[in-house]
Amino acid sequence: MNQPLIDKLRNRFDPAAAHDMEDIFQFHFSDADDYYLSISNGNLDVQQGEHDAPSVTLSMSTDTLKGIMSGDISGMNAFMTGKLKASGNIMLATRLTNLFPKRST
């Protein structure tokens, strides 16, 4: 389990960016437990495991997610090079950086 990474996502969640969403993001990590994020009208719920009907499924390593979230790796580049695999409504994946913006410290 990669709890620090999941906690970082929780802390970075921007409810305003998700006010119109009713979606499930399933994460399959090659090096950690699977998680899914339920986003509903600006609320985020994070659960360990597999959702029955995710809106989009993203498969990657935790390092790839960290790189995408930090801006060190372009999500599109990760997808094109095979570091990130997506199925379902893959356009939702493009909203991740808006939903979990990098916070200035």
Secondary structure, 3 states (H helix, E strand, C coil): CCHHHHHHHHHHCCHHHHCCCEEEEEEEECCCCCEEEEEECCEEEEEECCCCCCCEEEEECHHHHHHHHHCCCCHHHHHHCCCCEEEECHHHHHHHHHHCCCCCC
